[in-house]
Amino acid sequence: MINGEGEYIYGIIKAKQKREFGSIGIGGRGDIVYTLCYQDLAAVVSSSPIVKYPVTRENSIAHARVLEKVMEEYTVLPVRYCTIGENDDVIIEKVLKNRYREFIDLITGLEGKIELGVRAFWTDMNAIFAETIEENMPIKQLKEEISKETNIQRQYAGKIKIGQMVQNVLEEKKKREAKELLEVLKPLSLDFRENRVLGDMNLVNAAFLVTREREHEFDQKMQELEKVYGKRKKLKYFGPVPPYNFVEVVVIW
């Protein structure tokens, strides 16, 4: 790929005619986002310098905003961030024409489906740690023994051991509570993906592929869970969004 001006590709949709989505292209230049068509398949693109866009909040939001705008009217296949074609002819030939049947089949399979995201986390880790100790007799007994220990070195070693025991029990507790949440939501979805969670507080970071007909049912179940969890656990619920976790078009030039 040479330096200069190219076309930034956001996604792939079914469309026969050129369509514009506004001056919302990535890069902050106000480039118009439009469709580049081949038969009944189209790439959603905007003019862009042929550069490597850093993964910043601003750029990521711009990329996502275009896909969400397109998703209002079309089933969209998200293309990997910072995919830039040299020109219209190259995109038509190497992306739309060469992979026509693949993309048509993928879009058809995703029609009428949306991605919904769910995150869950504990709100008060001090309470969770206390709960973990109270529920586990070996930890509780060791804690009582250490409180009576007069030797400083043995006290220190005991506290280290308690910390390790609590961490192990906490990990099992996280897995158990995460599984309980997922088992409630999975029957309402066609598919789901678990993403990595970091930190003691975080329990679940998952995406669910749901039919539009069951979106309201999924919403209701989330509301029920929030009432059940109360202040102990917090849920974050977002979507519909394009199916990032279920398909990503990678273009190799």
Buried (B, 14 or more C-beta within 10 A) or exposed (E): EEEEEBBBBBBBBBBEEEBEBEEBBBBEEEBEBBBBBBEEBBBBBBBBEBEEBEEEEEBBEBBBBBBBBBBEEBBBBBBEBBBBBBEEEBBBEBBBEEBBEEBBEBBEEBEEBBBBBBBBBBEEBEEBBEBBBEEBEEBBEBBEEBEEBEEEEEBEEBBEEBEEBBEEBBEEBBEEBBEEBBEBBEEBBEBBBEEEBEEBBBBBBBBBBBBEEBBEEBBEBBEEBEEEBEEEBBBEBEBBBBBBBBBEBEBEE
